[in-house]
Amino acid sequence: MPFINIKTNAQISREAETNIKTALGKAITAVPGKSEGWLMVGLEQQTLYFRGTDEPAAIAQVSLYGNAIHSALDTLAGSITDAVSQQLGISPDRIYVSCFATPDWGWNGSLF
């Protein structure tokens, strides 16, 4: 039950949106037990400043049900950064990725 929400101040074309969604569907498999079948992806354009400028930047917030090992999250962070950088033209050093795990995750009206 992963959710990856990307916030950026870069323009997101429909093609880039689809390509990012597809790349994240593949990337999530770096985390054991996670698949595109349960992945939810959000893409948001908003005002965003990083290092004092409004040059293109992004943050990807990854929420996971349960825990994941650091090496899997590191691989996932690299894949997310690559997808966002390639599709939106954002320098990798202007992309943050944060990961959060929770033992409480609801779906279909109740918690797992």
LINTAPE-V75717 format. One line per field, one symbol per residue. ss: DSSP state (A for helix, B for strand, O for the rest). phi: phi as a letter, one per 20 degrees, with the letter a starting at -180 (. if undefined). psi: psi as a letter, one per 40 degrees, with the letter a starting at -180 (. if undefined). A space follows every 50 residues. Layout:
ss = ???
phi = ???
psi = ???
This chain:
ss = OOBBBBBBOOOOOAAAAAAAAAAAAAAAAAOOOOOAAAOBBBBBBOOOOB OOBOOOOBBBBBBBBOOOOAAAAAAAAAAAAAAAAAAAOOOAAABBBBBB BBOOOBBOOBBO
phi = .ecddddbdefdffffgfffgfffffffffegndbfgdfdccccebfbdb lncdggbbcddddcendcfgffffffgfffggffffedmefgeccecccc dbedbdblnbef
psi = gihhhhhieihhidddddddddddddddedhheiiddehhhihhhihhhh feifihiihhhhhihaiiiddddddddddddddddddefhhdefhihihh iiehhiifeii.
